[in-house]
Structures are given as structure tokens and as C-alpha cells.
Amino acid sequence: MSAIDLTSSEIKNKILCLISESTDKLTPQSLIRIFTKKPPFVKSQIKSALKELVYDGKIEYTSHYGCTFIEQSFNKPVRISDTIIIAPPCNTCKTDHGRTVVKINRGVSFGSGQHPTTRLSIIGIEYVLSRLSYLKPPMNTSALDIGTGSGILAIVSVVLGINSAIGIDIDPCAIKESKDNVLLNQLGDRIKIYNHDIDKLKTRFSLITANLRCPTIISICPTINKLTERRSAVVISGIKIYEIEKIVDTFSANNFSFFWEKKEKGWASIVFLKNE
């Protein structure tokens, strides 16, 4: 197939696929180099496609440490999983049957949906709540999101069926932004956000989510065990693929069974079920 044979839409789709599948952040220059190494792509086509994708709101230029990168844009609704669509506050998004829109105000706190670990966490929550008849009846369920950031995982847990949720964080910005996002989704009566350390909690939960790095997850695993009730589930993310075995060994030693995993761009999410 020659460059002439490829439509603008096909070129843009290939660019979007590359951005979504790349394990590294891509600069405009590196993306153009990848496509123009061999036919059928030419530089002018790629530049034109990038401009159109930015104009359409599907990608955006971001700056990190003085370097410009191209990333998927979340200024328009983005489907994260089978049932969850993330949208900015001002966007009115119509959904198909069976899909739910979660509105997230993009701030400084982690959890806008851009990072693979957030997406993996949401897919893990969806797996637990949509495909498992493991938890007790919905009206008796509660969730805890450790290091809640934007509050997105607590919100998703509730919109997918958990009765009530608590999000904890020690970052003042995260506390403010997560509370705002909870209100934005009209869930103030079902989700509470606290500036708490996990050791201060005494309640037991049906579902615990933790999108944190591996050393932190390992250190709090015994506490997670104490905070989970019988027939509960834990969704872990924020870990690299090579850390999976270490996490599984740690949770297996704390009364949990490995149940499910998913990987994206070198990151992983794992679902554990409580044995007792």
C-alpha cells in the first residue's frame, strides 16, 4: 500500500494506536521519525494528521521537564472500560445503554485517567463488580480507596454498584480535588473523603482499591488484611509487571488468593479475593 492509498482517517488511527500502545512518552519528533522510517508514510502527512488530531481534541501537547510530548487528550469524553467513560466537567456526554459517565475535573492530583494504572484500576473494579458474584448484596457493601488522589476509584466503585465508599489521602490538594469530584458526580451522600492515615481506620470493607507503588503496597498489606471483611476483594495497581510475583507472594501470605490480572504499557493491575 502506498502513502496515497492511506486515507487521513487511517493515518490518524495509526497515530492514536501508537500513542496508546507506547510504553514511553513520545515527542512530536520521535513520533514522526517512527512513521517516516519506511514507506508508506511521509512527513507532511504525519504533521497534517497531528494538527487535525489536536484540533479534534483527541491528542494534546504536554510539557514535562522542559520537553514537549504528545499524549491522548482527556478534554473530551474517553471510554476507559466496557462501562466507564471519563469526561471533563463541562462536557455533556450522551451514553449508550450500560455505560456510565464519570466527570473528573483535571487538577494536580493523580487519577485523571491518563495514566495506565488508573485505567487498569478501573477495569479491575469493573471486573470485580460486574463479573463476580463474590461480594455480599450491594446494599451492604462498602469500599476504601487508599491514596485516593482525584477520588476517581472511589467514584467508580460506587457508580458500579458499591453502596458507600471512603477515600483517604494525606495530600491537601488531593483531599480538596477528590471532594470536588465527588460533588461533581452528585455522590456526596455516599462517598466521604478523609485526611487519614490507613492505620487510623477500624471499619472493614467489601472492596479495597490501592493504586500505589510496590513498596507502599507491600508495607500496608497486613493492614489491608485487617480492613477487609469475609468475601471481599482488593484491586491493586501502580505496580510494574516485574513486581507482580512479589505482590502475589505478599498477599498470598496475608489470606488473599490471586484471581485476575491485566497489563498495559509495562504496568499491571491485580485482583485478590479474601480467603476467610
C-alpha positions, 0 to 999 in steps of 0.5 A: 500500500502506498502513502496515497492509498492511506486515507487521513482517517487511517493515518490518524488511527495509526497515530492514536494506536501508537500513542496508546500502545507506547510504553514511553512518552513520545515527542512530536519528533520521535513520533514522526521519525517512527512513521517516516522510517519506511514507506508508506508514510511521509512527513507532511502527512504525519504533521497534517494528521497531528494538527487535525488530531489536536484540533479534534481534541483527541491528542494534546501537547504536554510539557514535562521537564522542559520537553514537549510530548504528545499524549491522548487528550482527556478534554473530551469524553474517553471510554476507559472500560466496557462501562466507564467513560471519563469526561471533563466537567463541562462536557455533556456526554450522551451514553449508550445503554450500560455505560456510565459517565464519570466527570473528573475535573483535571487538577494536580492530583493523580487519577485523571485517567491518563495514566495506565494504572488508573485505567487498569484500576478501573477495569479491575473494579469493573471486573470485580463488580460486574463479573463476580458474584463474590461480594455480599448484596450491594446494599451492604457493601462498602469500599476504601480507596487508599491514596485516593488522589482525584477520588476517581476509584472511589467514584467508580466503585460506587457508580458500579454498584458499591453502596458507600465508599471512603477515600483517604489521602494525606495530600491537601490538594488531593483531599480538596480535588477528590471532594470536588469530584465527588460533588461533581458526580452528585455522590456526596451522600455516599462517598466521604473523603478523609485526611487519614492515615490507613492505620487510623481506620477500624471499619472493614470493607467489601472492596479495597482499591490501592493504586500505589507503588510496590513498596507502599503496597507491600508495607500496608498489606497486613493492614489491608488484611485487617480492613477487609471483611469475609468475601471481599476483594482488593484491586491493586495497581501502580505496580510494574509487571516485574513486581507482580510475583512479589505482590502475589507472594505478599498477599498470598501470605496475608489470606488473599488468593490471586484471581485476575490480572491485566497489563498495559504499557509495562504496568499491571493491575491485580485482583485478590479475593479474601480467603476467610 
